[in-house]
Amino acid sequence: MVQVKMKYGIDLGTTNSAICRMENGDPCIKKTDTLKDTLSSCVSFTKKKVIKVGDSAYNDLRQDKSRATKKWSRQNENVFIEFKRTMGLDTPYETSNMGCSFSSEDLSSEVLKALKSFVSDDSINAAVITIPAKFKADQIAATKRSAILAGIEHCELLQEPIAASMAYGLSSARKDGVWLVFDFGGGTFDAALLKVEDGIMQVKDTEGDNYLGGKNLDYAIVDEIIIPYLQENYVIDKILADDAKKQILRDAMKFYAEQAKNQLSFKPHCDITSQLDEFGEDDEGAELELDIVVTQQQIKEVVAPVFQKAINICKDLLKRNNIQGGDLDSLILVGGPTYSPVLREMLKEQITSNVDTSVDPMTAVAKGAALYASGIDSEVTEKISFGTVALGLSYESSSVEVVEFVSVKLLPDECTGRLSSKVFVELIRNDRGWSSGKIEINEIGDVVECQLMEGKTNVFTIIAYDDKGTSIPCFPNEVNIMQGIVVGNAVLPYNIGIEVHDRSLNRDIFIPLKGVEKNQPIPAIGVRNGLKTPRQLRPGMSADNMVIPIYQGEYNVEGTSAIYNDHVFNVSINGDDVPALIPADSDLDIILKVDRSQQMIMEVTFPIIGETVEKVIEVAQRSTGVDIYDLQNRLDEAKQKLISLQSSPAIKESETIEVQNMLNDITGRFDGEKDSDDGKMHLLADLRRAFLKIEGVEKEHEWDSIEAELRTEFDRLEKANSDLGSKYDNQVEELRRQTDVVICQKDVQVGRQVLADINSLFITVTLIYQLVGFVRHYSQNFRQYAWKDANRARQLLNQGMEMVNNNPMVETLHPLVCAVIDVIDMPENEKPEF
């Protein structure tokens, strides 16, 4: 079994996919069964239980969606597209013809199988598959599982804009400068900023939106052009009032919206005309039909706001890297929607005039993936035929030098048949302009200095000879080296960190791990020391549990509430994992290893016993149980927080305008997205971003809030002490002095401590009222709490209520309250503390 380089790159797209193979040093797109460069990422299930993928499936899509309007029911759907938008979710795609449901990764695997079938002369078991730059951990894991289902045993994942930049860099004469890849696909948008020096490309930063793409353009056309036309000509009020029927109508009209969008990329106007008897009836029984003329100006008004979101993402990306649009040497367009003249004009007006259309937007990603694959050793080895000499090769697959070194050695254990007493090899460049001559090799090997042609892919054929000078078969028999371009490692699109309990704040926060921050080249290793165990871990006791939640976060998220970041996985360590006792509050060190495909392994070290526990992060499908009412409540909560910020005299309007715009956008999209799984995830992702922005504004004015609270709480304390006999005048005066000092110093940490001391003294001053309030609250809300011993708790609270009703004393009521606290079943913190 001999190690070989990978040679296949696959663009697994939302609406279209492609496969590319390295042939004689060049990336060659393999044509589909309809002789196209791309395959529609559409899967259809027939009544005979045949699975169709590609154009034939897409032809079924229109009929499948229009048929649903006949009975206004989805029960007989059998054609699916854009399932990439739900990768990582457990969304079921129910098909009546098959009598079962499929997941997004099941459907994606069918697309991969179809792509593999276009290569008849090879068995594909290793490939580079591209993913959006902003794919989350669960989406990445789902893509890996899809590859395994399709028989791709070794799957490397590569971010789409990086793949596109490789294809561009190989063909472009530009070998220096700053590039921005603008990748607007069918379902996702990515932007990547690259710095290129002497042909060496390094990704500096990435940004994007997993729920922004051609699908959003299509539905915008449906909602703002097609449905208004239907409202003018038909009675569809009841259909639109029913969320399920409205979505069926939108899905049926999407085909025509996409058709208009594509045609108007090249024509000034187009006709949208449906077939007879294609759709169901309106509220009054009239058959729905389409007959509309749409102009480029109409489309521009509808799609420009969608494109603007992508452009704004690019503006933010450039701004945080201190780059002006005029500093860009190339803005590289990738993805079908980038053919739009509307988008191209907007980019030239708002970003840069250096918009580059030299690469094929539809195939650049697949070609770049194949180029990337050619530099990776495949984990899937190949068995060589009888009588073939096995060679071990080592070399850099890309270079900016004119000479590159190739190490060649003999692998006698892998050779079959009788091996010659001496073996020679010769490397011949395919243009016949250079040859190494015959070089004798053995198990130790030799190094060959290969002369490269500049700005090209250099292919060297390897010829082996026996001791008599007769050529003999060898494997591998080819070396490919790209000259003029070197691509640095892909980078992490997010900060990776963990949720810990911050003792000083008394809340759970997100802390990044050092070494796996956003834009860190991968593979990478993250470290966090100085943490503490929240409880003891006794060997063999599975009930002794510590949980380390892993999260992904954006920029400037250290110290934010972890729930506003994206949860990846809970690493659980219990007594079964440790060989000796680990007391509570013991030191804890964490190492997280991230490979090229962003797969993770965590090592947790307990210095007190000198042991390390290793956990593989196996990310499963995420539940689609995002509740609409929960989303609405979160939106309402965000709006209330915004109102609170806006009402503060210390906060300027300019500080909240971005949050206001975000919430307006979410509100405007809410009804259109709340009934689909990817729509709900889109809303949830944007709500999290809004909350993080709100927290950011609050943090900027943290001292203002603490100062206001200090003044309010001290006044409350002073009044309570005066009203209740002035027993604590000395302590109150001391706290007055401390409050005045900290307000002058504006020290947040000391301010928190003084505030805690004020609250503590207030409880002491008003202790009898605190105790009475405690008893009344728990007595009236008894069923809302979990109790270790409910009968004992009820008995104690009944006794307490008797005391409350008979002028209680602190000396008698305080012990009873302590006894009640002892039987409250309070969950212990299981997260690491710091």
N, C-alpha and C positions, 0 to 999 in steps of 0.2 A: 504494500500500500504506500503510495508516494504522495507527498504533500504538493499541492498545486495552488496557483493563484485563482481567485474567483474571477468570473468573466461576465456575469449577468447583473444588470441593473433593472429594477422594476419601479415604475412610478405607479403606486396604488392610489389613484385619485378618487375624488368624490363623485365626479360625473364621467371622467375618462381616465383610462389607464394605458400604460405602454410598457413594453419589454424591449431591452436593448442588450446586444452581445458584443463583446470585443472580438473583432475579426481583423487579423493582420495589423493590429495596433490601432484600429479605428473603431469607434462606437457605432454599431449598425442597428438601427431600429428594425425589429422583425415585424413584418406586415401581418395584419389580422386576417381572418377568414374572408373578409370582404375587401382585402387588399388596401386597408387603411393603416395609417401609422398608429392610431389610437383605438382602443376598444371601449365602447360604452360600458361604464361600471353599473350595469343593469342586469338583474337576474329574474328570469321568468320560469314558472312551474306550469306545465301543461296538464291537461286532463289525463293524459297517458303517463303522467309522472316523469316526464322528460324535463331535465333542467337545461334551459337555454340561457346563454350569456352573450352580451354584446348587442350588435345591431338588431338581430332577430328578436331579442328580448325587449329592446327599446321600442321596436315596432308594436309590440304587444301592450306597451305601457299606456299609450294614448287610449286604446280601447278599454283597457282595464279601469282606468280612472274615470272615463266617461260613463262606463257601465254602472259605476257606483251611484251615479246621479239618477239612474232609472228608479231605484227603490230607496235612494238616500241611505244606503247601508254599505259598510265596509266588509261585510261578512264573506264576500266572494273575491277578495283581492288576491292576486297571484303573481304580481309583478312588482319588483322593489328596486329603488334607486336611492342614491344619496344616503345609504346606510352608514357611510363613513362618519357621518355627523353624530352617530350614536355608538361609535366604537368605545368600548370600555363600560357601556351600560348593559343591563340585562333586558333591554327592550326586546319583546317577542314580535317577530314578523310572522303573523298567522297566514297560512296559505290553505285555502279550502281544497285545492286539488291534491295536495300532499297529505292533508288531514293532520298537520302538525305545525309547529312554529320553528323558525330559525333565528339565530342571534345575528348581530352585525358581523361577528367574526366568522360565522358559518358562511354568510353570503360573500364576505370578502375572500374567503378561501376558494369559493367557486370562481371568482374573478381571476385569482392567481392560477388556478388550474387551467382556465381557458387561455391565459397568457402563455403558460408553459406548453400548451398544445400546439402553439404556432411554431415551435422549434422541434422539427421532426427528426433531426439528426443528432440529438443529444438528450441525455436525461438530466434534468435540472434539479439538483438537490442542495445547491448553495447559491445564494444571491444577496445583493444589497437591495433592500426595500426602503423607499423614502417615506418620511412622515413629516407633517407640518412642524415647523420649529417650535411651536407652542403646545404641542401635544403633551398632555399630562401623563403621569405614571400609569394610570389604568388604561389609557388609550394606547400607550406604547406596549404594555403587556398584551393587550388584545391583538395588536398587529402581529406580535411574535407568535401568538397562539394560532392566528390565521395562517401564518406561514407553515407552521408545523402540520396543520390540517391539510395543507396543500402539498405536503411531501418535501418542503424545503427545510432540510434538517439543520443547515447552518444559515441562519438569517442575521445579517448585520443591518442595523437601521441607521439611516442618514437623513438629516434635516433637508427638506426640499430646497430651500433657497441656497444652501451650500452646494448641493448637487448642481443646481442651475448655474452657479458661479463657476464651477469647474468646466462645464460645457462652454460657457462664454469665454473663460480664460484661455482655453486651448485654441479657440478660433480667433480671438481678438489680437490685434497688433498691440494693444495697450498692455504694458507689463508693469506699469506703475500707476499710483493714484488711489483715489477713494471711490469705491463702488457701492451703490445701493441696489440690492435686489428687491424688486417689487413683485411679489408672487401672489396674484389674486386668482385663486382657483375656483372650482365649482362650489366648494363648501367652506373653505378656510382662506384666511389671508395671513401672509408672512412677509416680514421685511427683515433684511439682513444687511448690516453695514460691514464692509470689508476694507481693509487696508492692504494695498498691493505694492510691494517693493521688489524690483528686479525679478518679477515673476513669482515671488513668494506671497501667497495670499493668506491672510490671517483674519478670521472673523472677530470683529471688535464688539459687536452687540447685535441682539435680535429682539424683535417685538412682533406682535401679531394678535389675531383673534380667531379662535377655533370655530366661531359661529358667524363668520362674515365671508360671503363669497357670492358666486353666481346665483345660488338659490335665493339669497336675499334680494337680488336684482329682479328675479322672476316674480317673486311674490309682491314686490313693490309695484310691478307693472300690473299684476292681477288686481291688487287692492286699489290702485289709483287710476287705472284706465279701463280694465275689462269689467270689473264689478260695477263701477259707476255707469258704464254703458248698459249693463243688464238692468240696473235700477231704473234707468230712463225708459227702457223699452219693455220691461216685464215687471210683474209684481213678485218680489222675492223677500219681502219683509220677514215673513215667518221663517224662511230658510236662513236668513242672516241672524235671526234671533236665537236659533238653535246652534250651539257651538259645534256639535258633531256634523250637522248638515252643512254649516258654513265652511268647515274644513274640507269636506268632500267636494264642495263647489270650487274652492280655491285650488285644490289638487287637480281637478279636471281642467281648469283654465290655465294651469301652469305650463302645460305643453305649448299652448299658443303664445304665452308670454315669452317663453324661451325662444320660440321660433322668431318672434318679432325682434327680440334683443339681438339675435345672431344676424338677421337680415339687415337691421339698421346699423350694424357695424360697417356695412359696405354700401348701403343704398340710402337715398334721401327719405324714402317712405316705403311702407309695405302694407299689404292687406292681411287682415286676420279674418278668415272665413272658415266656419265649421261645416261639417258634412250634414246632410239631412238625417234626421232621426238619431243624431249622435248623443244628445243629452236628454235628461229627464224634463219634467214639467215644472212650471212656476207655481205659485200659491193658488192660481186660478185655473190651472190645467193647460195653460199654453206651453207649447214646446219651446225650450230655450234654443236660440241660435245666435251665432256670432257673424257679424259682417261689419268690420271696422277698418278704416284706413288710419294708420298711425304714422306720424312724422317723426323725424329725428329730434325736432324741437320738443315734442311731447315726451319722447323717451328721455331726453336730456333732463327735463324738469323732474322726472320720476327717479332716475338712476343716480343723478348727481349727488343727492344726500347720502346714498349708500357708499358711493366712491369716496365722498368726503371723509367718511369715517376712517377709511384706509389711509387717505392722505394725512389726516390728523395724527394717526399712529406714526407715520413716517416723520412728521414734523416733530413730534415728541422725542422720537428716537434720535434725530439729528440734534435737537436742542440739548438733550442730556449729555451728548458727546461733544458739545461746543463746536458743531459743524454747521455752516450755512449751506443752503442748497447750491449756491454758486461754487462751493468747494468741491462738489461732486464731479468726478471725471466721467462717470457713466451711471445712468439709472437704467437698470436692466429689467425688461418686462418679461414676466413669466405667467402663463395661465391664459386660457381662452378668453375671458372677459377683457384682457388687456388689449385685444384688437379694437375695442371701442374707441372711436374718435373723441367721444365725450371725455373719457378718462385721460387719453393722451394729451388733450388740450389742457385739462385741469392740472396735470402733472407739470406741463411746461410753464403754466402760469404761476403755480404755487411752489414748486420744488426746484426744478432746473430745466434748462433748454436742452441739456445733454441726455435726452431720452434715447436709449439705444434699442433698436428693434432688429438687430442683426441675428439674434438667435431665434429659433423656432419656439414660440411660447408653449407649444403643445408637446414638444419632445425633448426640450432642454433638460428637464429633470431626469428623465430616463437615461439620456446619454451621459449626464454627469454621474449618475449612480453607477453606470457601467465603468466609467473611467476610475471612479473611486474603488470599485470592486477589484480592478486589475492590480491594485496595490496591496490587497489583503490576502494573506495565506488562508486558504479554505480549511476549515476544521474537518471537512469531509474529504477523506483521502481517496485516491483512485487506484484500482488494481491494474497492473500493467500486463500486457499480453506476453506469451511465452517467447523467449529469445530476445527480450528487450532489456537494454541496459538502463538501470534506474539511477537517476542523478539527483543530487541535492543542490538546489540553487538558492542563493541569497543575494539580494540586490534591492536598491531603491527604485520604485516604479516611476518616480517623477524626479526631475532634477533641473536646476538652472545652470549646471555646469556643462562643459562640452565633452568632458570625460567622466564616465561612471564606472565603478568597479563592480564586477559580477564574480561572486565566489561560486566555484563549481567543484563538487566532490562526488566520488563514486559511493553508491549505497549497495554493497555486495549482498547484504541480507535480503534486499528487495528484488535483486536480479533473478531472472528465471533462465533455465538452460545453462549450458556450459559457458563460463566466463573466460574471455581471452586473457592471456598472461599479462598483456598490456592493453590499456584503453586510452585512446586519444579523443579529444573533442576539438571542434573548430566552430567559432561563432562568426557568421557571415551576415552583415547588414543587408537588408532586403533590396537596397538600391545597388548592391554589389560594389559600393564605393569603399568598403572597408572589410577586412577579414582579420581575425586573430591569428590565423595559421593554426597548425595542429599542436595541441598542448596535451602532454601526458598528464592524466589525473589518477588519483588513488583515493583511499578513504580519508586522508588528511585534507586533500583538496588543493586547489590553486586559485589565484585571483587573476581575472582577465580585465585589462583596461580597455573598455569599449569606447570608441570614438562616436560621438552623437552628432547628428544633424540638428542644427538650431531651429527652434520653433516648430518641431514636428514630433510625431510619435515614431520612435525608432523601434523597428522589429528586427531582432536577430534570430536567424535560424541556427539551431544547434545540430551539427552533424557529428556522429560518433564513429570511430574507426577501431578495428582490431589491430593486433600486432603486425598483420600482413598488409595493412593499409586498406582493407575492405570496409566499406561503410556498413554499419550495423544499426538497427533501430534503437532509439533512445527515448526516454520520457522523463521529464518534460523535454520538448524539442523546440522551444521558442522562448524568447525573452522580449518583453515589451517595456520600453522606457520612454515616458513623455519628457521631452526637453522644452524648457522655457516656462514651466509652471510647476509650482509646488504648493499644495494646499495644506495649511496647518490643520490641527485637530478641530473637530466640531466642538461647540461650546455648550455649556449648560444654559437652558433657556430660563431657569428659575433659581432662586436661592433654595437650597435644601436645608431643612433644619428640623428641630424637634419642639414639641410642646413641653414646657416645664412649669412648675409652680413657683412663682416669684414670691418669696417670703416677705420681702419689703413691701410689695404692692398687695399681697394677699390675693393674687389672681393668677390665672393661667395665661402664659404668653408664648409667643413664637421666638425662638432664638436660632439663627443660622449656625451651621457648623463651619468652622474655619477650613477653607480648602475646597468647598463645594458651593461657593457663591455663584450667582448669576454671571455668565460669560467666562467662567473658569473652563479652560480646555479639558476635554475628557479623552481618556479615562482620568479620574480624579479621586482623591482621598480626602474626606472631611473628618475633622477632629473637634471634640469638645471635652475639656477637662474641668475639674473643680465642681462637678455636680455631686449631689448627695442622694442616697437612697431614702425613699419616703417612709419605709417600714422595714422590719427585719425579714430576712429570707432564711428560713430553716430548711436544711437539706431534707428532701423527701416530702416536704409539705407543699402540695400543689395549691393549697388555699393562700399561701403567702405569695402574693403576686405583685410585680412591678410592671407598669406599662409605659413604653416609650413611643408616643405617637409621632410619626414622621409626617411633615408637611412640606409643600412647595409654596414659595412666596415670591412676590415681585420685588421691585426696588424698595429700599427704605422701609422694610417691614419688621426689622428687629424690634422686639418689645411690643408688637401689636397683639391684639387678641387672636389667638391661634384659629378660632372658628371662622375668621374672615379670610383665612388662607385656605389652600386646597389640601385636604387630608389624603395621604397616600396609603399608610399602613400603620397598624399598631404592633410594635414588637413587644411580645409578652415574655417576661422571664419570671419563673416561679421557683419554688423550692426544689422541684425535680431537676432543675438545670444547674444547681450549684452543689459542690461536694462538701462544703463546710458552712457554718453559720456566718451570715453577714448581718451584723447588727444594724438597726435603724440609724440613719444619719452617717452611714459609711461613705467614703469617697467612691466616686463612680466616674470612669472615663469611657468615652464613646468614640469609635472609629467607624466611618461609613465609606465603603468602597463602591464607586460608580464606574461601570465599564463603558465601552464606546457606544453601546446601545441603550445606555442609561438604566441598565439592570443593576440592582443594589444588593450588597451584603453588609450587615452590621456586626461589629465586634464590640462587646460590652465587657470592660475589664474592671474587676474588683481588687484594687491594690491590697486590701486588708488580708486577702487569702492568696493573692498572686495568681488568680485564675481568670481566663477569658471565655466568654460564651459567644459563640458565633450563630447568627440567625440570617438565613436567606430570605430576602424580601420577595414574597410571591404575591403579587397584586392581582386580586380577583376582579370579576365584573362588579361595577358599582350598581347598587340598586337604583332603579328609576323612580323610587318612591318619593320624589319631590312633590310635596303637597301644594296644590294651588292656593289653598287658604293660608298655608305657612308662607308662601311667597308674597301674598298680599299683605300679611301681617308684617313681614320684614320690610316691604316697601313702605308701609304706613309708619313703621318705627324709624326708618331712615328719614322720612319726611319730617317727623316730629323732631328728630335730632337736628335736622337742618334748620327748622324754625327756631329751635333753641339757640343755635349758633348765630342766626341772623338777628336775634333779639338782644344779643350781647353787645354792649356799647364798645367793647374792646376789639371786636372783630369787624374788619372792613368788608364791604360787599364784594370786592375783588377776590377775597379769600374763599368765598363760598359759591362763586358763580359757576365754577367747574362742576361742583357737586350738584348744583341746581340743574345744570344742563344734562348731567348724567341721569338724574331722577326724572326729568322731563322726557328723555329718550326712552327710559325703561317704561314709564307710564304709557307713552304712545305706542309701544310695541306689545304691551302686556296682553291685550285681548287676542292679538294675532299669533302669539307664541305660547300661550299658557296651556294649549291643548296637545302639544307635541313634546316628546321627551327631549329632543335636542333644543327645542324652544325654551323649555323650563330650565334646562342646564345653562342656556345662554342668559336667561334672566337672573338665575342664581349667581353666575359668574360676575355679571355686571353689578348686582347688588353688593356682592362682597367687595368689589372695587370701590363702590360708593362709600361703604362703611369704612374702608381703609382711608379714603380721602378725608372723611369726617374725623376719624381718629387723628389723622395728620394735623388737621386744623386745631383740634383740641390740644394736641401735644404742643403746638406752637404757642398756645395760650395757657399752658398748664399752670404757670405761676398765677395768671389772672384768676383762674378758678380756685386755686388753693388760697390766695389772698382773700377772695370774697368769702370762702368757706371759713377761714380763720376768724374773720371779723364777725360773721354771723354766729358761729358756734361759741366764740368767747362771750358775745353779748348774751347769748342764751344761758351760758354757764353763770355769768355775773348776776343775771336776774334771778335764776333759780337759787343761788346761794343767798341772795338778799331776801327773797321771799320765804326761805326756809330757815331763817335764824342766823345767817352770817357765820356759821360754824367754821367755814373753811377760808376765811379772809386771807390768811397768809399764803396758802397755796394758790388762791386766785390772783393775788398780787404778783406772785412769782411768774405765773403763766402770762399775766399782762406784760411783764417785762420781756419775757421770751418772745411773745407775739410781736411786740414793737421792734425787737432786734431783728427777727427773721423777716419782717416786712421790709425793713430797711435794706437787708442783705439780699432779699429775693432769692433765697436758697430753697429749691424745690424739695430736696431730701430732708433738710432740717425742718422745713415747713410741714411736711407730712408727719414728722415725729411730734412736733408741737401740737398739731391737730389731733393726733392720737392721744396725747396727754390730756388735752382739753376734754375730749370725749370721755376718757377714763375718769377724770375728776367729776364730770357731769353725772356719770352713772353713780359714783360714790355719793354725791350730794343728794341725788334723787333716788337713792337705792330702794326705798320702800315702794315708791311709785313704779320703779322698774320691775320689782318682784311681783307686785300686784298685776301689772300689765302682762307679764310673762304667764302667770297662772291663768288669767282670763283668756289670753290668746290661745294657748294650747288646749284649754278646756273647750272653747267654742269651736276650734278647728281640729279636733282630735283625729278625725278620720283622714285628714290630709297628710298625716305624718306616719312614718314607719317606726314601730316600737319593738325593742328587744323582748319586752314582756308587756303586752297590751293591758292585761288585767291589773298588773302592778301599777302601770302608768295611770290607769283610770282611777284606781284607789287613791293614789297620791294627789291627783288633781282635784278629786272630790274633797279630800281633806283641806287642800289649799283654798278651794272656793269657800269652805266654812270659815277659814281664818280670815279671808278677804272680807267677808261679810260681818266680821266682828272686830273691827279696828286692830288689824294685825301689827305685830312688832317685827322689826328686822331680825332679831335674834331667833325668833321661832319660824318665820317664813323662809329665811335664807337657806337653812339646811334642807327644807322640803324641796325648794327649787333645785338645789344641787342633786337631790335624789332623782327628780324628774329628768334632769339632763343626763344622768347616768343610764336611763333606760330608753333614751332617744336613739334610734338606730341610725347614727350618722355615718355616711360612707367615708372611709378613710381615703386620703389622697394616695393614688397609686403612681403618680407621675414623678419623675426625678425633680429634685428641688434645687434652687440656687438663690 
